[in-house]
Amino acid sequence: MKIFKNYFYNAGYQLLAMLLPLVTAPYVTRVLGATNIGINATTNANIQYFVLFGSIGIALYGNREIAAIRDDKYKMSKTFWEIQLLKTITISATYILFLGILMVLHRYQFYMLIQSLYIIAAGVDISWLYMGIEDFKKTVLRNTFVKVLSIILIFIFVKERSDLWIYILILAGSILLGNVTLWPYLRKTLVKVDFSELNIWRHFRPSITFFVPQVAVQVYLILNKSMLGLLGPVSSSGFYDRADTIVKLILSLATATGTVMLPHVTNAFSKGDSKRVKHYLVESFDFVSFISIPMACGLAGISIKLGPFFYGTEFIPVGRAILLESIIIIFIAWSNVIGQQFLLPTNKIKAYSSSVILGAVINIICNVPFIYFGGLYGAMAATILSELSVTSYQIWKIRKVVRLRELFVNIPKYLLAGLVMFAIVFKINNTVHFYVVSLIWQILLGVVIYGGVLLLLRPTILDKIKKIISDFRSQHR
């Protein structure tokens, strides 16, 4: 039950994180306009490179290391301080480098300086410790506080197009504040250690092995926005960012399992329980397929009118971009299970790195011609091909660990139910007037259609859900 509790903690936050930006998005896009949204997207994409290089893979590495040794509190405390001090050094060096580059490059200099708060926030982020010990309550409460606070401040202070700097300051500053609020909990989480015994640099090389795949991932997460800003109007970067934001918000409900399962699988693997590790892989893959396929099909069904509805008529291209990109919800959900819930916890770092490097290479190769000839939609096509290649490679690498038939036994049923839902919702979405009430009932109709088709097809997950509900009721009588 602990896994389900942590999942619902994380999924609950992800749902909140998904809904709250949708509250501010129509307001922000109308107040700031497409050009300012594009400037924010471009400068933020550029600053994320510094965050990435300063963090050197420590979030994933630290999470896994803590999960493996959490039963020994002194060893865990010692490891935490070693990893955190290492990150402080690398973040500090990166920030100095950033300031040096900023003195030379003058485009959007003021906005870049405000965005640099994200670098400082990364330096004080210790959420990886609490994820490693599977204490998701603290991080969820912290993140919830930050999200709500930032939204309140946006509505109060962002009033006109010249307030772009205030918008960036609120977003970056709230992340920094949220990360700082986790530090007081260290007193109850850690024990005192002898700092003279710390060996900071023993973590450098292992963290780099996690850093390499993260670089590759960020290449095709950030590069598209950066290149759209370079090869076309800056507004295209804003369109991509708005579409990608909605897709990734929906996706976060599926990938919430990865955050929960990585420390759990790592702990099982450290104890030599390979049978349980394989069981988690199969069960997680089936579960994320069950939820990600209807998410992708449902989002695609309402996409055409969703973009301009939320962001205004200036953002009409966002609707078609969402339609194209929604399929990656399935690909990323699958690669999240295989990569973060199996390959990383079981020390198959090389296979994981190879998969994301392959995706990055394909993205780089496709980006220039695709963006040159297809603009925004070309960038979306490059993203789809990248994610498909990552997922396909990972599935191929685990073919000897688990039978693929075992993984995909229910997928045809989920796909059929999802496609039926898409066809009906897409038809309705393009014939009725789109407003809040119609959006809600289209979503509810999609849920009913998907659930109804699955009741006819009877995938095995229905029996598991029935058992979980039965167990929950028996425990709370």
N, C-alpha and C positions, 0 to 999 in steps of 0.2 A: 504493500500500500504506500510505502514511502516514495516509490518511483512515481506513482500516480499523483500523490500529494504534491511532489516537486514539479511534476509536469503541469498540473493545474495552476500552481503558483506562477510558473513561468508563462504558461499559455494565457492565463488571466491578465498578466502584465502586458504580454504581446498584443492581446485583444485591446487593452486600454491604449497601448502605444499606436495601434492601428486606427482606433476611432478618434483619438484626440487631434492628430494632424488633419484628419478629414474635416474637423470642426474649424480649424484655422485656415486650411488651404484655400477655400473660396475667398476668404477675407484678404489673406496675404497676397494672393496672385492679383486680385483686383486693385489693391492699394499700391503694391510695388510695381506691377507690370511685368511683361515677359522679359524685357531687357535686364531689369534688376534681378529677377529670378535667375536669369542666365549668368549674371555676374556672381551671384552667391554660389551657384552650382559650380562654376569654373574655379573660383578662388578656394572653395571648400575642397574640391577635387585635388587641387594643387597642394593644399596644406596636408591632406591625408597621406601624401607621399612621405612627408617629414614624420608624421605620427607613426607610419608603418616602419620606417627605418630606425626611428628612435626606440620603438618597442621591441624590435628584433625577435618577434615570435614568442615573447614572454607570456602573453595571456594564455595561449594554448599549452605551452611548456609548463608554466607554473601551475596551471589547473591540474595537469596530469601528474606532476611531481607530488603535489600536495595530496592528491587522491590516493597515490600509492603508499604514502607513509603517514597518513593521518592518524593511525592507531598509536603512533609514538609521538606524544605531544612535544617533547623537547626537540626531537629530530625535525618535526614539522615546523616548529618555531624558528629553529636555526636555518632551515632551508628557506623559509619565507624571507628572513632578513637578508640572506645572501642574494636571492633573486631580486628582491626589491631594490637593494643598493646597486646591483648591477644595472637595473633599468634606470635608476636615477642618474647614473653616470652616462649611459647611452642617450637618454633623453636630453640631458644638459648639453652634451656635445652636439646633438642634432639641432637644438635651439640656437646655439651659437652659429652653426653653419647657416641656418635659416636667416638669421639677422644679417649675416655677411652677404648672402644672395639678395636679400631684400634691398640692400643699399645700392646694388647694381641694377636690378630690375625694377622699374618704376611703374609698370602697368598695374593698376588696382592696388597700389602699395598700402594705402590706408586700410582697405578691406582685408588685405592679407595679414596685416598686423593684428587686427581684431581676431581674425580666424586662428591666429597662432595660439590663442587660449586653449584650443583643442590639443596642442602639443603639451602644454603644461598639465592639462587634465589627464592626458595619457600617463604622464609621469607619476601622478598620485593615485592612479586607479589600482585598487587592490581587490577588485571584485573577483579576480581569479582565485584568491585564497578561499573565499566563501563558497565559490562554486566547487572547489576541490573537496571541501568538507561537506558538500551538499546542503549548505545552509542557504537556501534560495530565498527564504523569507526576508532576510536583511537586504539583499540586492533588489528584490522586487519592490519592497517598501520605499527604498531609496530612489529607485527609478521612477516609481509612481509620483513621489513628491516632486521630483525634478520636472517631469512632464507637465503636471498640473500647474506648477509655478510658472514655467516658461510660457504656457498658453495664456495665463492670466496677464502676465507682463506684456505679451505681444498685443493683446486687445487694448491694453491701457496706453502703451507708448508708441506703437507703430500706426501712424495716422496718414502719412503721405509718402510719395516716392523718395523723398530725400531721407527717409528714416531707414533706409537699407542698413546703415551701420548699426542702428539700434537693434534691428532684427537679428543681425549676425551676433551682436554682443549678448543678446538674451539667450540665443541658442547655445553659443559656446560657453558663456558664463554659467549657465545652469548646469551644464555637464560637469564643469570644474567644481561647482558647489556640491553637486551630488556625489562626486568621487571623494571629496574631502570628508563628507559626513560618515563614511564607513570607518574612518580611522579610530574614533573613540571606542569602537567595539573590540579593538585589538586586545585591550586589557583582559577581557574575559575569554578571548579565543586563544591567546598565546601564553607561554610561560617565559620567564626571564632567561636570557642566554648570555654566554660570555662572548662579547663581540670580538675578542682577540682570537677566538677559534674559527671565526667565519672565513670561508674560502670562496670569495665572490666569483672568481674567474673560472671555477670548475663548471659553472653553468653556461659559460659563454658559447662553447662549441655546440653543446646539445640544443641550446635555444636557437642557434643559427639553422639547425636542421628543420626547425619549425618555421623559421623566418623565410626560408627559400620558397616553400609553397604559398605562404601568405603574400609574398611579393607577387608571385604569379597570379594569385586570386585577385589582388588589388589592381594588377595591370588591366584585366578586362572588366573590372568594376569601375575604375576611375578613368582609364584611357579613352573610353568612348566619349565621355563628357568633355574631356580635355581636347580631343581631336575634333569634335563637333564645333567647339569654340574656335579652333584654329582654322579649320577648312571651310567653315560656313558662318552664317550669322550667329551671334552669341545666343540669340533666342532659341536656336535649335538645341543647344545644350540645356536650356531651361525646359524645353518640351520633353527631352529625354529624361531629365531629372524628375519632372512631375510624373511621367508615366512609370518610371522605374520605382519611384517612391510608393505608388499605390500597389504595384506588383509585389515589391519586397515587404510591404506591410502585411499583405495577405499571406505571403510566404512564411512570415515569421511565426505564424501559428503552427505550421508543419515543422519548421526547424527548431522549435522550442524543445523537441525531444532530444536533439543533439546536445544541447546545453545540459540537460538533465542526465542523459545516459553516459556521456564521456567519462565523468569521474566514477560512475557506478561500474561501468565495464572495465575501466582501468583497475579498480580495486579488486574485481573478480579475477582479472588476468594476473595481477600481482600475487594472487593466492593459488594460481595454477588451475583455476576452474574453467577450462576451455569449453566444456559442455554448456555451461551457463552463458558464456560469451557468445557461442553460436546461437543459442536459444534467443538471446536478446536481439541478435542481428535479424533473425527471421521475423520475430514478433514486431520489432520496430519498423522493418521494411513494409510489412503488411499494413500496419497502422497508419504510417505516413502516406501510403498509397491511397488508403481509404479516405483520408481527409484532403490530400493535395489534389487529387484528380477532380473532385467536385469544385474545389476552390478555383482551379485553372479554368474549367469549363464554365462555371458560373460567372467569373470575372470577365471572360471573353464574351459571354452572352450579353452583358450590360455595358460593355466597354465603349461602344461608338458614341453613345450619348453621355456616358459618365464623365469623360474628360472635359468637354465644354460646360457640363452642368456644374461641376465643382470649381473649375478654374476660370470660366467665362469664355465668351466667343473668341477671344484672342488666342485661346489654347485648343482650338478645334483639332489640330493634328495629334494631340495627346490621345484622343479616343482610339484612333486606328493603331497608334503605337502600343497602347495597352493590349489591344486585340492580338497583335503580333507577339508581344513579349509574354503573354500570360502562360504559354506552354512551358516556359522555363520553371514555373512553379513545381511542375512534376519532376523535371530533371534535377533541379537543385535539392528537392526533398529527398530524392533517391541518393544523390551523391553525399548528402549530409549524413544519412544513415550509414552508408558504406564507409565514407571517409572519416567522419568525426566519431562515429559510434563503433567502428571496428578497426580500420587501418591504424588510426592514431593511438588508441588505447592498447593495441596489441603490438606496438613497436614496428609496424610496417610503414615506416616513414617514407622509405624510398618509393614504394608504390603510390602512396598518397601524393608525394611531391611530383612524381612523373605525370600523374593525371592532371594536376592543375597547371603544370608547366606546358603540357600538351595543349590545354585550353587556352593558355596565354599566347602561345605561338600561333595557334589558329586565329585567335582574335587579332593579333598584330598583322598577320598576313592578309586577313580579310578587311581590316578596318579602312585602310587608305582607299582601295578601289570601291568598296561598298559605300563608304561615306561620300566619296567623290561623285559616284553615279546615283546613289540612292538617298543621300542626305540622312535625315533622321531615321527613315525606315531601313536604310542600309546598315546603320549602326545597330538597330534592333536585330537584323538578320545575322550580323557578326556575333552578337551576344548569344543568340539561339544556337548557332553552330558551335560556339565555344563551350557552352554548358552541355550540349549533347555529347561532345567529344570527351569531356571530363567524366560524365556518367557512364558512357559506354566503356571507357578504359577501365574504370573501377569495377564494373560488373564483370568484365573479362578477367581481371586479376583475382577475383574471389571465386571463380568457377570451380576450383579444386577444393575450396573450403566448405562450400555449401552448394547443394544442387540448385541450379537456376529455376528448375521446375517448382521447387519448394518455395522460392522467393516470389515467383510470378503466378502462383496457382489461382489467386483471386483477381489479378489485374484485369483480365478480359471482362469480368463482371463489373468492376468499377468503371472501366472505360466505356462500356455500353451504357451504363446508367448515366454517366457524365455527358456522353454525346447526346443522348435523348434529352437530358435537361438543357444542354446548350441550344439545341435546335429549337426547342419550344420558347425558351427565354429570349433568345436572339430575335426570333420572329416577333414576339410581343414587344420587345424593347424598341424595335424599329417601326412599330405601328401606333404605339400609344404615346401620349404626351408625357415627358419625363419630368417628374418632380419628386419630392421626398417620399410621399406616401406611395407612389407607384414604384419607386426604388425598393422600398421595404417589402411590398407585396410581391414584387418580382423575385427578390431574394428568398422569401418564404416559400413561394411557389417552386423555386428551384430545389430547395431542401426537400419539399414534399415529393417532387418528381423523383429525385435521386434516391430518397429513402424508399419510395414505393417500388421502384424498379429493383432495388436490392432485395426487398422482401420477397419478390418473385424469383430472383436468381439465387438467393440463399448462400452468400459467401460465408466462409467459416468464421469470420470476425463477428458475425451477429451472435453466434453462440457464446463467444468470449465476452461480448458486451453484456449479454444476459447474465452470465455467471458473475461478472464484476458487480452488477446491480444487485444481484441476489446476495452476494457476500457483504456488500455495503449495508443492505437492509438488516441482515442478521446481526451485524456488529453494532447497529444503532437501535436495536429494539429495547 
